[in-house]
Amino acid sequence: MIFILVSSLVMYTTMEWFVRSTTSDQIVAVVYSYDKEVLRIDLKVDKSYTVEGTLGTVTIEVLDGKVRVEKETSPYHLCSIQGWVSYANIPIVCLPNHIVIIIENGVLNPNDPDVSS
């Protein structure tokens, strides 16, 4: 029993470290529709955004460095049920609307000439 508890704690700590180490201070949420980038969101700015999904409008909310789907038109509302995401490697996937939101380390505008490659 103790072995299982210690093993679980070690695995959780390792996963938590990995998620935190892959998320830098400069993070953006990238919104994709049908595998095409449609929006980059600065997670330092609390604001709501809307994008058009297959079934209707998807409302995305940013608050305190976290992002979530606030409202969407879909049969089961799984996107909004998923809740807040604040780490890279944890996507929000809204399949009925073909919308995916991924937090990435990076810049708000990757085509900015001041950004070094």
C-alpha positions in Angstrom: 0.0 0.0 0.0 2.8 2.4 0.9 4.6 1.5 -2.3 1.6 2.5 -4.4 1.2 5.8 -2.5 4.8 6.7 -2.9 4.8 5.7 -6.6 1.7 7.7 -7.3 3.2 10.8 -5.6 6.5 10.5 -7.6 4.5 10.1 -10.8 2.3 13.1 -10.0 5.3 15.3 -9.1 7.1 14.3 -12.3 4.1 15.2 -14.4 3.5 18.5 -12.6 7.2 19.4 -13.1 7.0 18.6 -16.8 3.9 20.6 -17.4 5.2 23.6 -15.5 8.7 23.4 -17.2 7.1 23.5 -20.7 5.1 26.6 -19.9 7.1 29.9 -20.0 6.2 33.4 -18.8 5.4 34.4 -22.4 2.4 32.3 -23.3 -0.3 32.6 -25.9 -3.4 30.6 -26.6 -3.6 29.6 -30.3 -7.0 28.9 -31.7 -7.3 26.6 -34.7 -10.3 25.9 -36.9 -9.9 22.9 -39.2 -6.1 22.8 -38.5 -5.8 26.5 -39.6 -4.7 29.1 -37.1 -7.5 31.7 -36.7 -6.5 33.6 -33.5 -3.6 34.1 -31.1 -4.6 35.3 -27.6 -2.4 36.9 -25.0 -3.1 35.2 -21.8 -2.0 38.2 -19.8 -5.0 40.2 -21.0 -8.4 39.3 -19.4 -10.9 39.4 -22.3 -13.5 37.4 -24.2 -13.2 36.4 -27.8 -15.5 34.8 -30.4 -14.7 32.5 -33.3 -17.0 30.8 -35.7 -17.2 27.1 -35.4 -19.0 24.6 -37.6 -22.2 24.6 -35.4 -22.1 28.3 -34.5 -20.2 30.9 -32.4 -17.6 29.7 -29.8 -16.9 32.2 -27.0 -13.5 31.9 -25.5 -12.7 33.6 -22.2 -9.3 34.5 -20.7 -9.0 35.3 -17.0 -5.9 35.4 -14.8 -3.7 33.6 -17.3 -6.1 30.8 -17.9 -8.4 30.1 -20.9 -11.7 28.3 -21.3 -14.6 27.9 -23.7 -17.3 29.9 -22.1 -20.1 29.1 -24.5 -20.5 27.1 -27.6 -23.2 25.5 -29.7 -22.8 21.8 -29.5 -24.9 18.8 -28.5 -23.2 18.0 -25.1 -21.2 21.3 -24.4 -18.1 19.2 -23.6 -15.8 22.2 -24.5 -17.2 24.4 -21.9 -17.5 21.6 -19.3 -13.7 21.0 -19.7 -13.1 24.3 -17.8 -10.0 26.4 -17.3 -6.7 25.5 -18.8 -3.5 27.3 -17.9 -0.6 25.0 -19.0 0.9 24.0 -22.3 0.3 20.4 -23.4 -3.4 20.5 -22.2 -5.5 21.4 -25.2 -9.2 22.3 -25.3 -10.7 20.3 -28.1 -14.2 21.2 -29.4 -14.8 18.5 -32.0 -18.3 19.4 -33.1 -17.2 22.9 -33.9 -13.7 21.9 -35.2 -12.1 24.3 -32.8 -8.9 23.5 -30.9 -7.2 25.8 -28.4 -3.6 25.1 -27.5 -1.4 27.1 -25.1 2.1 27.6 -26.5 5.3 29.3 -25.4 5.8 32.0 -27.9 4.9 35.4 -29.2 1.6 37.0 -29.9 2.5 37.7 -33.5 4.9 35.1 -35.0 5.3 37.3 -38.2 6.6 40.3 -36.2 9.9 41.4 -37.8 11.3 42.2 -34.3 11.1 38.6 -33.3 14.4 36.7 -33.7 14.2 33.2 -35.0 
